[in-house]
């Protein structure tokens, strides 16, 4: 007895020593598990998940009973009756281990909570003692449902899934209440060793373990005999998310969203905060943008020849083995690897990775002329051997004809494209390069490039704000300007190396006349031009020198598209955004892009004759909306008659401007419909000339056309909105003079009241040798003050408004032979 007392005392001392420094169970009250943050596209489809632990927290009252029954049957059938440690279960495990020689555990769910949350996973008897004591304390402090809630939301179940709700999505793409008995049983089979019961890799073991759980559910009277047999007969089938539920595209857009979220909430807040992000991306437009830009880049690349195969099999090497060991280079993921087995007179024979035999016809090889340094091409391709040789490993794309493929190569050139809602700044599509696998560098937001002639509209807007009209004449003739002491004269030239003499602003923009633009910038002052560019957000601080008027400064595609959006929306400031709203894990809205007040918008039931609330437009006015419309109207002419004619012919009103930088290093096109602005550039990451005649009109305008033809498909043509205070006058598109009966090139031109041409009035050009100023402007031009925001005095009254033509004008006819009727 004395020995027993001493032994008990020693045990108590040891037990107290082992449990003296146990963590407080009150820590569980502050349980804040890492929860996955999700990004949803504009159509509601899931785009991305950011998580340290992929978890969706579900309260116990929302847990289906079927799932609870499965886990209790598999892990702890006496959970609701034991005090934290199941002594009966321990005894049973000891006996079974003695009989079978196996090692069966007897940890309760409460013990697993203690292990996972408080003391770790060390395998030792000391840890088991501490775990048991913590289990008693947890049971005393929390209800059984609270303990079970912690357990079901915390456990790791494989597939990067933590908690039963996340595992249900990962394995079966179902919510918990959609799970069958068999599927719930499979999830309950995973906690012991999730990596050992993979439904594909270890299917037989997974099936055996799942069926064991089903039998336990039956033994515990949780399912009937019929349900048991049906569940055991059900196969284990993983169901990945379909394209209808998960949008797999827009990688550059998603990365920009992630960067913004991290900047707002830190990386930990994004990975563990359970944020619900509603993004602005339109998946349909994103797919169109990706396809259009890739086609444009590929088209340019094919015009500049073939740079050779990915690899070549030398004599003695096995073609199939080499092909199987070759990795698809970044950027080639949309194509297939193939090896050339024979080169004939009109076709090249190839073998694919799956041993499929196919051919490449000569017609698909003619583009692949030899590439030579300096952007020059070799002789024309007349036979397959001019391009390919036996043993070449290449990239190919399946064509419509059976067993026929086309030769492909990863382009060396890059580019970026953005599509934006012009009224709200919502980014609808973003493509930051040919492929995100080549580089995650986003060329729409991170690449600082010269915009070239796509900057010119802001020079012309400065002129329109200073009293010029679309019909004002500016001299297009050689000019030389000093650059400073000790420096040679700067003599800008036109791309076409010719000069038109006195030319209207409209024609100067349509034909993208460089010298004329420099003269115009000199006339209004580079300070005024810089102020306009900065007001539109093209640059934060533009250098004050005349070369900037030709787009010599640096900016991004995103900034240019935003500026053009402001131009077309009535000159209202917009802030580009990729996020509409953000909710925290409790559903509270913590961010909204649209912050306009609407006092009568909430909790209003629909009824007849309900008055739609008026939402105020609080955005700043960038410039006079009349000047903005005049510029948009001129840019329509760029597409109809100017450098953007490759876009002409689409059945929607479109406007835009090409841009080609110095030495042809970048090719731009920025344009808009009545409600959307789209911009792109194509160029080498290390600025290099694109080649002779590779201009914005040749390289980028076709991309804009392809995108807009798909984006606007099925929509009615909506004209650009005319602000009040403008008069539309019929003039000759080339000369700016009032149109005469029978003129075949007459258009409706927009003038501010008092500046429109009058019968018998001649237009004058300014003497190029004069230092231009207000006194030197021709009498036909009336100069208001220089405020960017418009005139200080209200404009003269005029009729007109959205979608309207002044009532005093005869209605335009589409049958009178006019070229461009507005």
Secondary structure, DSSP 8 states (H G I E B T S, - for coil): -HHHHHHHHHHHHHHHHHHTT---GGGGGG----B-EEEE-TTS-EEEEE-SSEE----GGGS-HHHHHHHHHHH-TTTTTSSSS-HHHHHHHHHHHHHH--------HHHHHHIIIII----SHHHHHHHHHHHHHHHHHS-HHHHHHHHHHH-B-STTEESHHHHHHHHHS--GGG--HHHHHHHHTSTT-GGG--TTTTHHHHHHHHHHHHHHHHHTTSS-HHHHHHHHHS--------TTTB----HHHHHHHHHHHHHHHHHHHHHHB--EEEE---HHHHHHHHHHHHHHHHHHHHHT-B---SEE--TTS-HHHHHHH----TT-TTSEEEEEEEE-SSEEEEEETT--EEEEEGGGTTT--BEETTTEE-S---SGGGT--TTEEEEEEE-SSTTBEEEE---S-EEEEEEEETTT-BEEEEE-SS-TTT----TTTT--EE-GGGGHHHHHHHHHHTT--TT-EEEES---B--STT---B----TTS---EEEEHHHHHHTT-HHHHHHHHHHH-HHHHHHHHHHTTS-SS---SGGGGGT-SEE-HHHHHHHHHHHHTTSB----BSEEEEE-TTS-EEEES-----TTSSS----TT-----------B-S-HHHHHHHHHHHHHHHHHSTTGGGTT-SS--EEEEEE-GGG-EEEEEEE-SSEEEEEEEE-SS-----TT--HHHHTHHHHHHHHHHHTTTS--------SSEEEEEEETTT-SB--TT-SSEEEEEEETT-S--TT----B--TTS---GGGS-TT-------TT--SS--------TT---TTS----TTS--SS--
